[in-house]
Amino acid sequence: MRTLIAAFLALLAAVVITLWVKQDNGYVLIGYGEWTIEGSLALFVLAGLAFSAVPLALCRYQAPFTPLAYA
């Protein structure tokens, strides 16, 4: 039952955030020299979460070190 309630709350939060971002998605412009990157704030937030979550997940769940056996 707790899992069902947690899933429902997560779905509700996702819907609320999606509607809020759809209404006013913001604007981000990053410039460096001749290069510019333009996009919505939601895109940059999601990209930032993805680029920070993947390395953390890889560091947390990596296999224990096992040295290679040379014959």
N, C-alpha and C positions, 0 to 999 in steps of 0.2 A: 504494500500500500504506500509506503514511503517513496519507493521508486516511482510509482505512478504520479504521486503528487509532485515530486521533484521534476519529472519529465514535463508535466503540465506547466509548472512554473517557468521552466526553461523555455518552453514553446511560447508561453505568454510574453516573456521578456524579449524573445527574438522578434515577435510580431510588433511589440511596442517600439523597439529600437528600429526596426525596418520602416515603420510608418513615420517615425521621427526623422530618420535620415532621408526618406523620400521627400518629405516636406521641405527640408532645408539642409541640403547635403554639403554646403560649405565649398570653399575653393582653396587649393593649395598651389603655390607656384614656387619652385625651388630653382634657383639659377646658380651656375658655377661656370665662370668664364663665358664661353660661347654656348654652353649647354643649358637647356631649360627643361624642366619636367613640370607638367601641369596635370592636375587631377582633382578629384573630389576629396574632401576630408575623410569620408568613410573609406575610400580606397586606401589612403595612406595609413589609416588606423588599422585596417585589416592586414595590410602588408607588414606593418610594424609588429602586430601580434604574431603573424606567421613567421617572420624572420627571427623573432625572439623565442617563440615556443618550440620550433624545430631543434635548435641547438640545445635547449634545456632538456627536451625529451631525449635526445641522443645521448647527452651526458648522464642523464639519470638512469636510463635503461640499457646501458651498454653491457656487453658480456664481460665477465671477469677476465683479467689478463691471463693468457696462457701462452707461455713462450713456445716458439716453434722448436720442434725436436729435429735436430740435424743428425743424420745417420752417418 
